[in-house]
């Protein structure tokens, strides 16, 4: 089986995938996602969403509400994943989450602070 990486996952798909990760209780699945370098992908999505550049680049800029929904879904997913020191060192996810601590949405701020505090421990 081959994976077709030529197609981009749109905003709705990113929210859906993030919500599935956040709802997963199987530690083995979550750990496998981290091991196959899923965290850098989530980091890329987080950075693009924070900058307002989600989607394939051809669509008009998505609404703030949709982007905030994606950011919250990504933060919930990252909170669920067993992110270890190696994963934090191999991508900029820590910095990306830290930038969200000053986001205009208070819930995003709160989740980002909580996640950053958890990772520091």
N, C-alpha and C positions, 0 to 999 in steps of 0.2 A: 504494500500500500504506500502510495506516495502522497505527500501533503502539497497542496497547491498554495504556495505563499504569494502568488501574484495578485490575489484578491485581498483588498483591505477590509478590515472589519469596521463597519460604520458605527456611529455613536450608539445607536440602539443595541447593536450586537455587543459592544464593549460593556454597556451597562448590564446586559443580560449575563454575559460571562462573569463579570465581577460579582453579581448577585449570586450566581451558582457557586462560585468559590466561597463566598461568605456563608452560604447555607450548607456547605459540605462539612460533615462531621467525621469523615473517614480520614484519620491522620495520615495513613499511607498515601492517599491521593494528594493531600495537601503537600506532603513532604516531596512526593514525586514532581509536583508542579514546580517547587522551588529548585529541585535538582536538575530539571530540564531547562533551567534558566528562564522561568516564567516571570520572575520578579523584574528583570530588566525590561520586559515587554510592558508590564504594568507601570513601571517607572516612565517609560516613553509616553504612554497614554496619559499619565498624570501630568507630565510636563506640558504636553500639547494641550490638554484640557485647561490647565492653569493659564496658558498663554492664549487660549481661545482658538486654537488651531486644530480642532478635532475633525474627524472624517477624512475624506480622500482629497481635500483641497479644492475640489471642483464645485462643491455645494456652497450656498451662502452660509455665512456665520450662524451657527446654531444659537438659540436663545440662551440667556444666562441661566434660566431655570434648568434647561436640559444639561448644561455643562456642570452646574452644581449637583445635579442628580448623579452624573458620572463620577464627579469627585467624591461624593459621599459613598457611592458603591465601591469605588477603588479603595477608599480608606477602610471600609468594612472588610473587604477581601484581604487587604494587607494585614489587618488586625487578626484575621483568622489564620493566616499562613504562618508556618514555623520559620520565620525569617531569622537566619543565623548571622553571625559576624561576617562570614565569608560572603554571603549574599549582599550584606550592607556595604562591604568593601569593593565588590566587583561592579557596582553600579551606583548611581547617585540618588537612590531611593530615599536615603536619610535626608539629604539636602532638599529633595523635592517635597517631602512631607514637611520638613521644617519651614519651607516657604509658605505653606498653607496655614501656618500658625497665625499669620496676619491677614488671612482672607476676610473679605467683607461679610461673608456668611458666618454667623456665630457657631452654628452646628459644625461646620467644616473646621473652624478654629479649634473647637473643643476636641473633636475626633483626632485632629492632627497632633495636638498637644499630648493627648492621652497615648497615642501610638508612639510618638517620639519618646515619651517617658518610659513606656514599656520596653522599647528597644535599648534605652540607656541602661536599664537594669540587666 
